[in-house]
Amino acid sequence: MAIGERIHFFRIMRGMTQKYLGMLVGFPEGSADVRLAQYETGSRKPKTELTASLAQALDVAPQALDIPDIDSQIGLMHTLFALEDIYGLTVCETGGEVCLHVNKDKCKAADDLLQMLTAWQGQAARLTNKEITQEEYDQWRYQYPKFDTSQHWAKVPSKELSDTLAEQFKDLLKD
């Protein structure tokens, strides 16, 4: 699913018009709806800063907007193949059904993925058991990892900030 479709999905879910969302992210009132329509239709792709602004206005994590291309079944399959390569995701049969399995021994990232999937399964079970509402479940998913209490998350500075700091302190480190 392209980023424009995700923007559209969350905008409709939040009950916003294109004009309203466009104005929230700083577009002029006269062109806010046209500008947002360009992003939703895919004729333009938002830069990182705009994606972050849109995510904030839509109350979702930026990663919830900018996901891999899974618009087609072939695109989805190649995404799954990449997950196999990177995270050790494998396809197997369990109880007569095709399932996806994470080989946690492949690498640290695979073990991390398994922990994240386990947290997701826990939230899905809570929804099924009516311990949380659909709205709470969606908030957990769309703001992930903000509300994930099963793991310890640390904020890491951006590469740009890290590079800037390294450059500023480069001379001090020589002494």
Secondary structure, DSSP 8 states (H G I E B T S, - for coil): --HHHHHHHHHHHTT--HHHHHHHTT--TTTHHHHHHHHHHTSS---HHHHHHHHHHHTS-HHHHS----SSHHHHHHHHHHHHHHH-EEEEEETTEEEEEE-TTS-HHHHHHHHHHHHHHHHHHHHHTTSS-HHHHHHHHHTTTTT--SS-------HHHHHHHHHHHHHHHH-
